[in-house]
Amino acid sequence: MKKPPAYWNNAKRILSKRDPVLRKIINKFNKGFLTTRKDPFFFIM
């Protein structure tokens, strides 16, 4: 698994403070992080 971007932990902390809904989601899925597939036109149906 890749490492999260350098800004990831700071962004999670800021979003958790400002948005109660995102706080619950971030706490529930704390270990993961978003990443790109490198192909913006890839679509799964």
C-alpha positions in Angstrom: 0.0 0.0 0.0 1.2 3.5 -0.8 1.8 6.1 1.8 -0.7 8.9 2.2 0.2 12.4 0.9 2.1 14.7 3.3 -0.9 16.9 3.8 -3.3 14.0 4.6 -3.2 14.0 8.4 -3.4 17.8 8.7 -6.4 17.8 6.3 -8.2 15.1 8.4 -7.6 17.0 11.6 -9.0 20.3 10.1 -12.0 18.6 8.5 -12.8 16.7 11.7 -12.9 20.0 13.7 -15.1 21.8 11.2 -17.6 19.2 10.0 -19.4 16.7 12.4 -20.5 14.4 9.6 -17.0 14.1 8.2 -15.6 13.6 11.7 -17.7 10.5 12.0 -16.6 9.2 8.6 -13.0 10.0 9.2 -13.1 8.2 12.6 -14.8 5.2 11.1 -12.3 4.8 8.2 -9.2 6.3 9.9 -6.6 4.0 8.4 -7.3 4.6 4.8 -6.7 7.4 2.4 -7.9 8.5 -1.0 -5.8 7.9 -4.1 -6.1 8.3 -7.9 -6.1 5.6 -10.5 -4.0 7.7 -12.8 -6.6 7.5 -15.5 -9.3 10.2 -15.2 -11.4 8.6 -17.9 -11.6 5.2 -16.3 -15.2 4.3 -15.3 -16.7 1.2 -13.7 -20.3 0.3 -14.2 
